[in-house]
């Protein structure tokens, strides 16, 4: 490989470091979201068991909590979809940068578009996560007040 080609690949690797940090952040966020989803599902199953075993007169508060859990599950699922989409877009961005470097094509517009799309998906994931957190906090307040 000629020195200029090697330096081009080295530069592409250097430029890929920032997106790799973004991938790390997305991986961490996905782990947090997966843990929250697991806890929501476990709590919903426990409440469903309690619902089956309880007197119908006590069903209303259990059903109310299950309804909140289902809303939270929807938000976490949406956040997971957005975060996974962002991670895939970052992977495509890195791959496009390397392919463009190898074939010596200008892919700056494509790489920029992929980065903007990844950031939009990441923002969507964070907003969905925020709404799930707000639902969780507001439902806790209801349990304490009720």
Rosetta constraint file for C-alpha pairs under 8 A:
AtomPair CA 1 CA 5 HARMONIC 6.22 0.50
AtomPair CA 1 CA 6 HARMONIC 6.31 0.50
AtomPair CA 2 CA 6 HARMONIC 6.35 0.50
AtomPair CA 3 CA 7 HARMONIC 6.11 0.50
AtomPair CA 4 CA 8 HARMONIC 6.11 0.50
AtomPair CA 5 CA 9 HARMONIC 6.33 0.50
AtomPair CA 6 CA 10 HARMONIC 6.12 0.50
AtomPair CA 7 CA 11 HARMONIC 6.03 0.50
AtomPair CA 8 CA 12 HARMONIC 6.22 0.50
AtomPair CA 8 CA 101 HARMONIC 6.71 0.50
AtomPair CA 9 CA 13 HARMONIC 6.17 0.50
AtomPair CA 9 CA 98 HARMONIC 7.46 0.50
AtomPair CA 9 CA 101 HARMONIC 6.68 0.50
AtomPair CA 9 CA 102 HARMONIC 7.59 0.50
AtomPair CA 10 CA 14 HARMONIC 6.25 0.50
AtomPair CA 11 CA 15 HARMONIC 6.18 0.50
AtomPair CA 12 CA 16 HARMONIC 6.15 0.50
AtomPair CA 12 CA 97 HARMONIC 6.78 0.50
AtomPair CA 12 CA 98 HARMONIC 6.42 0.50
AtomPair CA 12 CA 101 HARMONIC 6.97 0.50
AtomPair CA 13 CA 17 HARMONIC 6.64 0.50
AtomPair CA 15 CA 19 HARMONIC 7.97 0.50
AtomPair CA 16 CA 20 HARMONIC 6.27 0.50
AtomPair CA 16 CA 94 HARMONIC 6.07 0.50
AtomPair CA 16 CA 97 HARMONIC 7.99 0.50
AtomPair CA 17 CA 21 HARMONIC 6.43 0.50
AtomPair CA 18 CA 22 HARMONIC 6.45 0.50
AtomPair CA 19 CA 23 HARMONIC 6.21 0.50
AtomPair CA 19 CA 90 HARMONIC 6.28 0.50
AtomPair CA 19 CA 94 HARMONIC 7.28 0.50
AtomPair CA 20 CA 24 HARMONIC 6.30 0.50
AtomPair CA 20 CA 90 HARMONIC 7.98 0.50
AtomPair CA 21 CA 25 HARMONIC 6.36 0.50
AtomPair CA 22 CA 26 HARMONIC 6.17 0.50
AtomPair CA 22 CA 90 HARMONIC 7.80 0.50
AtomPair CA 23 CA 27 HARMONIC 6.06 0.50
AtomPair CA 23 CA 87 HARMONIC 5.88 0.50
AtomPair CA 23 CA 90 HARMONIC 6.95 0.50
AtomPair CA 24 CA 28 HARMONIC 6.29 0.50
AtomPair CA 25 CA 29 HARMONIC 6.18 0.50
AtomPair CA 26 CA 30 HARMONIC 6.05 0.50
AtomPair CA 26 CA 83 HARMONIC 6.20 0.50
AtomPair CA 26 CA 84 HARMONIC 7.73 0.50
AtomPair CA 26 CA 86 HARMONIC 7.66 0.50
AtomPair CA 26 CA 87 HARMONIC 6.37 0.50
AtomPair CA 26 CA 122 HARMONIC 7.84 0.50
AtomPair CA 27 CA 31 HARMONIC 6.26 0.50
AtomPair CA 27 CA 87 HARMONIC 7.92 0.50
AtomPair CA 28 CA 32 HARMONIC 6.36 0.50
AtomPair CA 29 CA 33 HARMONIC 6.12 0.50
AtomPair CA 29 CA 83 HARMONIC 7.53 0.50
AtomPair CA 30 CA 34 HARMONIC 5.98 0.50
AtomPair CA 30 CA 80 HARMONIC 6.33 0.50
AtomPair CA 30 CA 83 HARMONIC 6.70 0.50
AtomPair CA 30 CA 84 HARMONIC 7.58 0.50
AtomPair CA 31 CA 35 HARMONIC 6.23 0.50
AtomPair CA 32 CA 36 HARMONIC 6.25 0.50
AtomPair CA 33 CA 37 HARMONIC 6.08 0.50
AtomPair CA 33 CA 76 HARMONIC 6.28 0.50
AtomPair CA 33 CA 79 HARMONIC 7.49 0.50
AtomPair CA 33 CA 80 HARMONIC 6.62 0.50
AtomPair CA 33 CA 129 HARMONIC 7.80 0.50
AtomPair CA 34 CA 38 HARMONIC 6.16 0.50
AtomPair CA 34 CA 80 HARMONIC 7.81 0.50
AtomPair CA 35 CA 39 HARMONIC 6.31 0.50
AtomPair CA 36 CA 40 HARMONIC 6.20 0.50
AtomPair CA 36 CA 76 HARMONIC 7.53 0.50
AtomPair CA 37 CA 41 HARMONIC 6.17 0.50
AtomPair CA 37 CA 73 HARMONIC 6.32 0.50
AtomPair CA 37 CA 76 HARMONIC 6.39 0.50
AtomPair CA 37 CA 77 HARMONIC 7.66 0.50
AtomPair CA 38 CA 42 HARMONIC 6.08 0.50
AtomPair CA 39 CA 43 HARMONIC 6.06 0.50
AtomPair CA 40 CA 44 HARMONIC 6.11 0.50
AtomPair CA 40 CA 69 HARMONIC 6.20 0.50
AtomPair CA 40 CA 72 HARMONIC 7.61 0.50
AtomPair CA 40 CA 73 HARMONIC 6.61 0.50
AtomPair CA 41 CA 45 HARMONIC 6.17 0.50
AtomPair CA 41 CA 73 HARMONIC 7.77 0.50
AtomPair CA 42 CA 46 HARMONIC 6.24 0.50
AtomPair CA 43 CA 47 HARMONIC 6.14 0.50
AtomPair CA 44 CA 48 HARMONIC 6.05 0.50
AtomPair CA 44 CA 66 HARMONIC 5.95 0.50
AtomPair CA 44 CA 69 HARMONIC 6.68 0.50
AtomPair CA 45 CA 49 HARMONIC 6.25 0.50
AtomPair CA 46 CA 50 HARMONIC 6.25 0.50
AtomPair CA 47 CA 51 HARMONIC 5.97 0.50
AtomPair CA 47 CA 62 HARMONIC 6.49 0.50
AtomPair CA 47 CA 66 HARMONIC 6.99 0.50
AtomPair CA 48 CA 52 HARMONIC 6.31 0.50
AtomPair CA 48 CA 66 HARMONIC 7.94 0.50
AtomPair CA 49 CA 53 HARMONIC 6.32 0.50
AtomPair CA 50 CA 54 HARMONIC 5.89 0.50
AtomPair CA 50 CA 62 HARMONIC 7.97 0.50
AtomPair CA 51 CA 55 HARMONIC 7.95 0.50
AtomPair CA 51 CA 59 HARMONIC 6.18 0.50
AtomPair CA 51 CA 62 HARMONIC 6.61 0.50
AtomPair CA 51 CA 63 HARMONIC 7.86 0.50
AtomPair CA 54 CA 58 HARMONIC 6.62 0.50
AtomPair CA 54 CA 59 HARMONIC 7.20 0.50
AtomPair CA 55 CA 59 HARMONIC 7.02 0.50
AtomPair CA 58 CA 62 HARMONIC 7.26 0.50
AtomPair CA 59 CA 63 HARMONIC 5.97 0.50
AtomPair CA 60 CA 64 HARMONIC 6.08 0.50
AtomPair CA 61 CA 65 HARMONIC 6.26 0.50
AtomPair CA 62 CA 66 HARMONIC 6.21 0.50
AtomPair CA 63 CA 67 HARMONIC 6.13 0.50
AtomPair CA 64 CA 68 HARMONIC 6.48 0.50
AtomPair CA 65 CA 69 HARMONIC 6.23 0.50
AtomPair CA 65 CA 139 HARMONIC 7.77 0.50
AtomPair CA 66 CA 70 HARMONIC 6.19 0.50
AtomPair CA 67 CA 71 HARMONIC 6.41 0.50
AtomPair CA 68 CA 72 HARMONIC 6.21 0.50
AtomPair CA 68 CA 135 HARMONIC 7.41 0.50
AtomPair CA 68 CA 139 HARMONIC 7.13 0.50
AtomPair CA 69 CA 73 HARMONIC 6.00 0.50
AtomPair CA 70 CA 74 HARMONIC 6.26 0.50
AtomPair CA 71 CA 75 HARMONIC 6.46 0.50
AtomPair CA 71 CA 135 HARMONIC 7.98 0.50
AtomPair CA 72 CA 76 HARMONIC 6.20 0.50
AtomPair CA 72 CA 132 HARMONIC 5.21 0.50
AtomPair CA 72 CA 135 HARMONIC 6.50 0.50
AtomPair CA 72 CA 136 HARMONIC 7.17 0.50
AtomPair CA 73 CA 77 HARMONIC 6.00 0.50
AtomPair CA 73 CA 132 HARMONIC 7.97 0.50
AtomPair CA 74 CA 78 HARMONIC 6.14 0.50
AtomPair CA 75 CA 79 HARMONIC 6.16 0.50
AtomPair CA 75 CA 128 HARMONIC 5.45 0.50
AtomPair CA 75 CA 129 HARMONIC 6.70 0.50
AtomPair CA 75 CA 131 HARMONIC 6.91 0.50
AtomPair CA 75 CA 132 HARMONIC 5.46 0.50
AtomPair CA 76 CA 80 HARMONIC 6.14 0.50
AtomPair CA 76 CA 128 HARMONIC 6.73 0.50
AtomPair CA 76 CA 129 HARMONIC 6.20 0.50
AtomPair CA 76 CA 132 HARMONIC 6.39 0.50
AtomPair CA 77 CA 81 HARMONIC 6.25 0.50
AtomPair CA 78 CA 82 HARMONIC 6.25 0.50
AtomPair CA 78 CA 125 HARMONIC 7.09 0.50
AtomPair CA 78 CA 128 HARMONIC 6.38 0.50
AtomPair CA 79 CA 83 HARMONIC 6.00 0.50
AtomPair CA 79 CA 124 HARMONIC 6.88 0.50
AtomPair CA 79 CA 125 HARMONIC 4.08 0.50
AtomPair CA 79 CA 126 HARMONIC 6.82 0.50
AtomPair CA 79 CA 127 HARMONIC 7.67 0.50
AtomPair CA 79 CA 128 HARMONIC 5.03 0.50
AtomPair CA 79 CA 129 HARMONIC 5.74 0.50
AtomPair CA 80 CA 84 HARMONIC 5.91 0.50
AtomPair CA 80 CA 125 HARMONIC 6.73 0.50
AtomPair CA 81 CA 85 HARMONIC 6.07 0.50
AtomPair CA 81 CA 125 HARMONIC 7.54 0.50
AtomPair CA 82 CA 86 HARMONIC 6.13 0.50
AtomPair CA 82 CA 121 HARMONIC 5.04 0.50
AtomPair CA 82 CA 122 HARMONIC 6.33 0.50
AtomPair CA 82 CA 124 HARMONIC 5.93 0.50
AtomPair CA 82 CA 125 HARMONIC 4.82 0.50
AtomPair CA 83 CA 87 HARMONIC 6.21 0.50
AtomPair CA 83 CA 121 HARMONIC 6.42 0.50
AtomPair CA 83 CA 122 HARMONIC 5.64 0.50
AtomPair CA 83 CA 124 HARMONIC 7.86 0.50
AtomPair CA 83 CA 125 HARMONIC 5.28 0.50
AtomPair CA 84 CA 88 HARMONIC 6.20 0.50
AtomPair CA 85 CA 89 HARMONIC 6.15 0.50
AtomPair CA 85 CA 118 HARMONIC 7.31 0.50
AtomPair CA 85 CA 121 HARMONIC 6.45 0.50
AtomPair CA 86 CA 90 HARMONIC 6.21 0.50
AtomPair CA 86 CA 117 HARMONIC 7.38 0.50
AtomPair CA 86 CA 118 HARMONIC 4.35 0.50
AtomPair CA 86 CA 119 HARMONIC 6.91 0.50
AtomPair CA 86 CA 120 HARMONIC 7.83 0.50
AtomPair CA 86 CA 121 HARMONIC 5.07 0.50
AtomPair CA 86 CA 122 HARMONIC 5.59 0.50
AtomPair CA 87 CA 91 HARMONIC 6.26 0.50
AtomPair CA 87 CA 118 HARMONIC 7.16 0.50
AtomPair CA 88 CA 92 HARMONIC 6.22 0.50
AtomPair CA 89 CA 93 HARMONIC 6.06 0.50
AtomPair CA 89 CA 114 HARMONIC 5.99 0.50
AtomPair CA 89 CA 115 HARMONIC 7.30 0.50
AtomPair CA 89 CA 117 HARMONIC 7.11 0.50
AtomPair CA 89 CA 118 HARMONIC 5.37 0.50
AtomPair CA 90 CA 94 HARMONIC 6.28 0.50
AtomPair CA 90 CA 114 HARMONIC 7.07 0.50
AtomPair CA 90 CA 115 HARMONIC 6.73 0.50
AtomPair CA 90 CA 118 HARMONIC 6.14 0.50
AtomPair CA 91 CA 95 HARMONIC 6.18 0.50
AtomPair CA 92 CA 96 HARMONIC 5.95 0.50
AtomPair CA 92 CA 114 HARMONIC 7.44 0.50
AtomPair CA 93 CA 97 HARMONIC 6.18 0.50
AtomPair CA 93 CA 110 HARMONIC 7.99 0.50
AtomPair CA 93 CA 111 HARMONIC 5.43 0.50
AtomPair CA 93 CA 114 HARMONIC 5.72 0.50
AtomPair CA 93 CA 115 HARMONIC 6.74 0.50
AtomPair CA 94 CA 98 HARMONIC 6.36 0.50
AtomPair CA 95 CA 99 HARMONIC 6.14 0.50
AtomPair CA 96 CA 100 HARMONIC 5.89 0.50
AtomPair CA 96 CA 107 HARMONIC 7.26 0.50
AtomPair CA 96 CA 110 HARMONIC 7.91 0.50
AtomPair CA 96 CA 111 HARMONIC 6.82 0.50
AtomPair CA 97 CA 101 HARMONIC 6.11 0.50
AtomPair CA 97 CA 107 HARMONIC 6.93 0.50
AtomPair CA 97 CA 111 HARMONIC 6.74 0.50
AtomPair CA 98 CA 102 HARMONIC 6.18 0.50
AtomPair CA 99 CA 103 HARMONIC 6.13 0.50
AtomPair CA 100 CA 104 HARMONIC 5.45 0.50
AtomPair CA 100 CA 105 HARMONIC 4.90 0.50
AtomPair CA 100 CA 106 HARMONIC 6.40 0.50
AtomPair CA 100 CA 107 HARMONIC 5.92 0.50
AtomPair CA 101 CA 105 HARMONIC 6.64 0.50
AtomPair CA 107 CA 111 HARMONIC 6.01 0.50
AtomPair CA 108 CA 112 HARMONIC 5.95 0.50
AtomPair CA 109 CA 113 HARMONIC 6.05 0.50
AtomPair CA 110 CA 114 HARMONIC 6.12 0.50
AtomPair CA 111 CA 115 HARMONIC 6.13 0.50
AtomPair CA 112 CA 116 HARMONIC 6.16 0.50
AtomPair CA 113 CA 117 HARMONIC 6.11 0.50
AtomPair CA 114 CA 118 HARMONIC 6.01 0.50
AtomPair CA 115 CA 119 HARMONIC 6.15 0.50
AtomPair CA 116 CA 120 HARMONIC 6.15 0.50
AtomPair CA 117 CA 121 HARMONIC 6.19 0.50
AtomPair CA 118 CA 122 HARMONIC 6.07 0.50
AtomPair CA 119 CA 123 HARMONIC 6.05 0.50
AtomPair CA 120 CA 124 HARMONIC 6.20 0.50
AtomPair CA 121 CA 125 HARMONIC 6.20 0.50
AtomPair CA 122 CA 126 HARMONIC 6.24 0.50
AtomPair CA 123 CA 127 HARMONIC 6.11 0.50
AtomPair CA 124 CA 128 HARMONIC 6.12 0.50
AtomPair CA 125 CA 129 HARMONIC 6.06 0.50
AtomPair CA 126 CA 130 HARMONIC 6.04 0.50
AtomPair CA 127 CA 131 HARMONIC 6.27 0.50
AtomPair CA 128 CA 132 HARMONIC 6.26 0.50
AtomPair CA 129 CA 133 HARMONIC 6.23 0.50
AtomPair CA 130 CA 134 HARMONIC 6.21 0.50
AtomPair CA 131 CA 135 HARMONIC 6.18 0.50
AtomPair CA 132 CA 136 HARMONIC 6.20 0.50
AtomPair CA 133 CA 137 HARMONIC 6.16 0.50
AtomPair CA 134 CA 138 HARMONIC 6.02 0.50
AtomPair CA 135 CA 139 HARMONIC 6.05 0.50
AtomPair CA 136 CA 140 HARMONIC 6.26 0.50
AtomPair CA 137 CA 141 HARMONIC 6.35 0.50
AtomPair CA 138 CA 142 HARMONIC 6.38 0.50
AtomPair CA 139 CA 143 HARMONIC 6.35 0.50
AtomPair CA 140 CA 144 HARMONIC 6.37 0.50
AtomPair CA 141 CA 145 HARMONIC 6.07 0.50
AtomPair CA 142 CA 146 HARMONIC 5.71 0.50
